[in-house]
Amino acid sequence: MISPLSRTLIRVLAVLYTVLGAILFVAPTWSAANFSWKISPFVAMTMGGWSLGNAFTAWETARIGRWSLVYANVVYLWVFGLLEAAVLILFRGKLILNVAMAWPYLLALTLNVIVVVLLTIEWLRTKPEISAEGFEVPAWTRWLMGVFILFVGFLAIYGWISGAESHGTDASVFPEALSLFTLRAFASFYAALASAVVPLIWTKGSSAVLTLGRAGMSFIIVITIAALVNLNKFNFAEHPGQLIYLGAYLGAFLVLSVLFLYERRQRATPA
């Protein structure tokens, strides 16, 4: 089990991400004008979706508290916190601190880093056994996880190494021009998603997969709503690559839905 102290801090982190995400998502225009760096309302709403997904992921991690079920969630929080903090350090010269949304974002990331450091120490100290729980993971699920890792991992790597004149910043995929600051933040989010799935490739039980899947569904639903609200920003005729952005979330939603239905069928089947 994750220690009580760590679970308490994770719950506090979930509350911080909930407040941050709700403001970004519900008031994107105001948030964009008062954020830590220059972003658009659509980006603010999308980052609000990340934050609300982070909140759900963190809360579920604390609620369940069993390493065997939440280790992939912990990997997500670990990579997200450290990479997003690294982005702030790299672009510290562009940070705007005298605005309302700066410190809530910085506070959430700071606590995120503290939590992952504590969880890393706890993991190394206790070396918890990761037992297989749930039904056997079908081969098609492993193949789809592999495709997800390759696709989202590619987006993450491309977002981290591409320059200011790349397809990552010119509205070819995301339907607005992005600064390198914002592009690196997007890339860090994608890197966290891909990294969380990696250890599940070898898991023998479905419970950890479904735990991360529920967290993933929270991201998909909120971020897709943000995209649909801003559907007028998309221009598929001139930028067909924008279909990748919207289609990736819809595809992931369908895959996870099939996995959840498969899990219900397995539970309903007599042993």
Backbone torsions as a table, in degrees:
resi	resn	phi	psi	omega
1	MET	NA	145.6	172.5
2	ILE	-69.5	141.9	-174.5
3	SER	-64.0	153.5	178.7
4	PRO	-57.7	-38.6	179.5
5	LEU	-62.3	-47.3	-179.7
6	SER	-63.2	-40.5	-179.6
7	ARG	-65.3	-37.0	177.7
8	THR	-64.8	-44.9	179.3
9	LEU	-65.3	-35.4	177.9
10	ILE	-65.4	-38.8	177.4
11	ARG	-64.7	-41.1	176.5
12	VAL	-61.7	-41.2	177.3
13	LEU	-60.8	-41.0	178.6
14	ALA	-61.6	-40.8	178.9
15	VAL	-64.9	-43.8	179.0
16	LEU	-60.9	-44.9	179.6
17	TYR	-66.6	-33.4	177.6
18	THR	-63.6	-47.3	179.8
19	VAL	-63.3	-48.3	179.9
20	LEU	-60.1	-48.1	-177.4
21	GLY	-65.1	-40.0	-179.0
22	ALA	-63.1	-42.2	179.9
23	ILE	-65.8	-46.7	-179.7
24	LEU	-61.8	-38.8	-174.5
25	PHE	-78.4	-41.9	-174.5
26	VAL	-83.7	-32.2	-178.8
27	ALA	-124.3	64.1	-173.0
28	PRO	-66.9	-35.1	-178.9
29	THR	-66.2	-47.6	177.7
30	TRP	-64.4	-41.7	-178.6
31	SER	-62.7	-41.8	179.9
32	ALA	-61.8	-36.0	-179.6
33	ALA	-77.4	-13.0	-175.9
34	ASN	-127.5	28.3	-177.1
35	PHE	-95.8	175.5	-174.1
36	SER	-69.3	-23.5	173.4
37	TRP	-148.0	172.8	-173.9
38	LYS	-73.1	117.1	177.1
39	ILE	-137.9	165.1	177.4
40	SER	-91.0	164.8	175.4
41	PRO	-59.1	-36.5	177.9
42	PHE	-64.0	-43.6	176.9
43	VAL	-63.6	-40.6	178.6
44	ALA	-60.2	-43.9	-179.7
45	MET	-65.7	-39.0	178.6
46	THR	-66.2	-43.4	177.5
47	MET	-66.4	-30.1	172.2
48	GLY	-62.2	-38.0	175.4
49	GLY	-62.6	-42.1	175.4
50	TRP	-57.3	-47.7	-174.2
51	SER	-64.5	-40.6	177.5
52	LEU	-66.5	-37.9	173.9
53	GLY	-64.2	-40.4	175.5
54	ASN	-59.3	-41.7	-179.3
55	ALA	-61.7	-45.8	179.1
56	PHE	-63.8	-44.4	-179.8
57	THR	-60.1	-46.0	-179.3
58	ALA	-66.0	-43.8	-178.1
59	TRP	-64.0	-42.8	177.6
60	GLU	-63.8	-37.8	177.9
61	THR	-60.8	-45.1	179.4
62	ALA	-70.6	-39.4	-178.3
63	ARG	-64.2	-45.8	-179.2
64	ILE	-75.8	-51.9	171.2
65	GLY	71.0	5.5	-178.4
66	ARG	-105.6	123.1	-176.8
67	TRP	-55.0	-37.9	-177.2
68	SER	-60.2	-25.8	-176.9
69	LEU	-103.0	-26.9	-170.7
70	VAL	-113.9	7.5	-175.0
71	TYR	-62.8	-33.0	177.4
72	ALA	-69.2	-37.9	174.7
73	ASN	-59.7	-41.3	-179.8
74	VAL	-64.7	-40.3	177.2
75	VAL	-59.3	-43.3	178.3
76	TYR	-58.7	-52.0	-178.3
77	LEU	-61.6	-36.5	-179.5
78	TRP	-62.9	-53.0	-176.8
79	VAL	-68.8	-42.5	-179.3
80	PHE	-59.9	-50.3	-176.7
81	GLY	-61.2	-46.3	-176.1
82	LEU	-71.1	-41.5	-178.9
83	LEU	-71.4	-40.7	178.4
84	GLU	-66.3	-34.8	174.9
85	ALA	-65.5	-39.0	177.5
86	ALA	-62.6	-37.3	177.7
87	VAL	-62.0	-43.7	179.1
88	LEU	-62.3	-38.5	179.2
89	ILE	-67.2	-43.2	-178.8
90	LEU	-64.3	-35.3	-176.9
91	PHE	-109.9	28.9	-176.0
92	ARG	-59.4	-26.0	179.1
93	GLY	-69.5	-18.4	-179.8
94	LYS	-101.1	0.6	-179.5
95	LEU	-68.0	140.2	175.1
96	ILE	-113.3	114.0	-171.9
97	LEU	-103.1	-15.5	-176.8
98	ASN	-94.9	41.0	177.9
99	VAL	-129.9	161.5	-170.2
100	ALA	-65.0	-35.0	-173.3
101	MET	-92.1	-0.1	-177.3
102	ALA	-68.3	-52.3	-172.0
103	TRP	-73.5	-35.3	173.0
104	PRO	-58.8	-40.5	178.7
105	TYR	-66.5	-46.6	179.9
106	LEU	-64.3	-38.6	179.8
107	LEU	-65.2	-43.4	179.5
108	ALA	-62.9	-44.2	179.6
109	LEU	-66.7	-38.5	178.4
110	THR	-62.1	-46.0	178.1
111	LEU	-66.2	-36.3	177.0
112	ASN	-57.8	-46.7	179.6
113	VAL	-63.9	-42.3	178.5
114	ILE	-60.3	-43.8	-179.5
115	VAL	-62.1	-45.0	-177.2
116	VAL	-69.7	-31.6	175.4
117	VAL	-64.9	-45.1	178.9
118	LEU	-63.1	-41.8	-179.8
119	LEU	-67.0	-35.7	177.2
120	THR	-64.3	-45.6	178.2
121	ILE	-61.6	-42.9	-179.5
122	GLU	-63.8	-41.5	179.0
123	TRP	-62.2	-46.5	-178.8
124	LEU	-66.5	-32.6	-178.2
125	ARG	-77.4	-42.0	-174.4
126	THR	-93.7	-24.0	-177.0
127	LYS	44.8	63.2	-176.3
128	PRO	-64.3	144.8	177.2
129	GLU	-79.4	130.9	179.6
130	ILE	-99.0	95.3	-178.3
131	SER	-87.9	151.1	179.1
132	ALA	-80.5	127.8	177.9
133	GLU	-129.7	146.2	-179.8
134	GLY	95.5	-170.6	-179.4
135	PHE	-80.3	167.3	179.8
136	GLU	-67.5	132.7	-178.9
137	VAL	-70.4	122.6	-178.8
138	PRO	-68.9	156.3	-177.4
139	ALA	-60.7	-38.0	-177.7
140	TRP	-63.8	-30.1	177.4
141	THR	-67.6	-41.6	178.8
142	ARG	-63.8	-40.5	178.0
143	TRP	-63.4	-42.2	179.3
144	LEU	-66.8	-36.2	175.9
145	MET	-64.2	-38.4	177.4
146	GLY	-63.4	-42.8	177.1
147	VAL	-61.9	-42.8	179.1
148	PHE	-60.1	-45.8	-179.1
149	ILE	-61.1	-45.3	-178.8
150	LEU	-65.5	-44.2	-176.7
151	PHE	-69.6	-53.2	-177.6
152	VAL	-70.2	-35.2	176.2
153	GLY	-63.0	-38.8	176.1
154	PHE	-61.7	-44.8	178.1
155	LEU	-59.3	-39.8	-180.0
156	ALA	-65.4	-47.2	-179.1
157	ILE	-64.5	-44.1	179.8
158	TYR	-61.7	-41.4	-180.0
159	GLY	-66.4	-25.4	-179.7
160	TRP	-86.8	-27.9	-174.5
161	ILE	-104.9	-14.3	-176.4
162	SER	-75.3	156.8	-177.6
163	GLY	-97.6	-172.2	-174.3
164	ALA	-69.1	-21.3	-178.8
165	GLU	-104.5	21.4	-174.9
166	SER	-87.8	174.3	176.4
167	HIS	-68.8	-16.3	178.4
168	GLY	-71.8	-20.9	-175.4
169	THR	-112.3	-7.6	-170.2
170	ASP	-104.4	23.1	177.7
171	ALA	71.1	16.2	178.0
172	SER	-70.6	-33.1	179.9
173	VAL	-115.3	-67.7	170.5
174	PHE	-72.7	133.5	-167.8
175	PRO	-75.7	19.9	174.8
176	GLU	-140.8	152.8	174.2
177	ALA	-66.0	136.8	-177.9
178	LEU	-118.4	144.5	170.6
179	SER	-75.8	162.6	176.3
180	LEU	-61.7	-34.5	176.8
181	PHE	-56.6	-52.4	-178.6
182	THR	-67.6	-39.8	179.5
183	LEU	-60.1	-42.4	179.2
184	ARG	-65.9	-34.7	177.1
185	ALA	-66.1	-42.7	175.0
186	PHE	-59.3	-46.2	-178.0
187	ALA	-61.2	-37.0	179.2
188	SER	-66.6	-39.0	176.1
189	PHE	-62.1	-45.6	179.3
190	TYR	-65.2	-38.1	178.4
191	ALA	-62.1	-38.7	178.9
192	ALA	-65.6	-42.2	179.0
193	LEU	-62.1	-47.2	-178.9
194	ALA	-65.1	-42.2	-177.9
195	SER	-63.7	-35.3	-178.7
196	ALA	-64.7	-30.4	-176.8
197	VAL	-81.8	-25.1	-174.5
198	VAL	-52.9	-51.6	-178.1
199	PRO	-66.6	-17.3	-179.5
200	LEU	-77.7	-14.8	177.9
201	ILE	-57.6	-33.9	-175.0
202	TRP	-102.4	-0.4	-177.6
203	THR	-68.6	145.4	-178.5
204	LYS	-95.4	-19.8	-179.2
205	GLY	-113.1	152.9	-173.5
206	SER	-83.6	-16.6	-170.6
207	SER	-61.6	-42.1	179.0
208	ALA	-66.8	-36.5	177.9
209	VAL	-62.9	-44.8	-179.0
210	LEU	-69.0	-33.6	177.0
211	THR	-62.3	-47.1	176.7
212	LEU	-68.3	-34.1	179.3
213	GLY	-61.2	-40.0	177.9
214	ARG	-65.1	-39.4	175.9
215	ALA	-63.7	-43.9	179.0
216	GLY	-60.7	-37.7	179.3
217	MET	-63.2	-33.8	178.6
218	SER	-64.4	-39.8	175.8
219	PHE	-64.3	-48.1	-174.2
220	ILE	-59.6	-47.1	-175.8
221	ILE	-62.8	-48.8	-174.9
222	VAL	-70.6	-42.8	-178.8
223	ILE	-68.5	-35.6	176.8
224	THR	-65.8	-39.3	175.6
225	ILE	-59.7	-43.1	178.1
226	ALA	-59.6	-41.2	179.5
227	ALA	-66.8	-41.6	-178.9
228	LEU	-68.2	-36.9	176.3
229	VAL	-62.0	-33.0	-178.5
230	ASN	-105.3	29.2	-176.5
231	LEU	-60.4	-27.4	178.7
232	ASN	-65.9	-15.3	178.4
233	LYS	-78.0	-19.5	-176.7
234	PHE	-80.7	143.4	174.9
235	ASN	-135.5	84.6	-174.0
236	PHE	-69.0	-25.5	-179.6
237	ALA	-67.6	-45.9	-179.4
238	GLU	-84.6	-29.1	-177.6
239	HIS	-130.5	76.8	-178.8
240	PRO	-61.5	-20.3	177.8
241	GLY	-63.8	-18.0	178.2
242	GLN	-66.1	-20.7	174.6
243	LEU	-62.0	-29.0	179.4
244	ILE	-62.4	-43.7	-177.2
245	TYR	-61.6	-51.2	-177.5
246	LEU	-74.0	-40.3	-177.8
247	GLY	-66.5	-31.7	-179.1
248	ALA	-62.7	-42.6	180.0
249	TYR	-70.4	-41.1	178.9
250	LEU	-66.4	-38.7	177.2
251	GLY	-63.9	-43.3	178.3
252	ALA	-63.6	-36.7	177.3
253	PHE	-61.6	-44.7	-179.3
254	LEU	-65.2	-42.6	-179.5
255	VAL	-63.3	-45.5	179.8
256	LEU	-65.9	-36.6	178.0
257	SER	-61.8	-43.4	177.7
258	VAL	-62.4	-41.1	179.9
259	LEU	-63.8	-41.6	179.1
260	PHE	-66.7	-39.1	177.0
261	LEU	-65.0	-39.4	177.6
262	TYR	-62.5	-41.4	179.4
263	GLU	-63.6	-41.3	178.3
264	ARG	-64.2	-39.5	179.1
265	ARG	-64.6	-41.3	179.2
266	GLN	-63.0	-39.1	179.6
267	ARG	-69.8	-30.9	-179.1
268	ALA	-80.2	-16.8	-179.6
269	THR	-78.9	126.4	178.6
270	PRO	-60.6	143.7	-179.6
271	ALA	-64.6	NA	NA
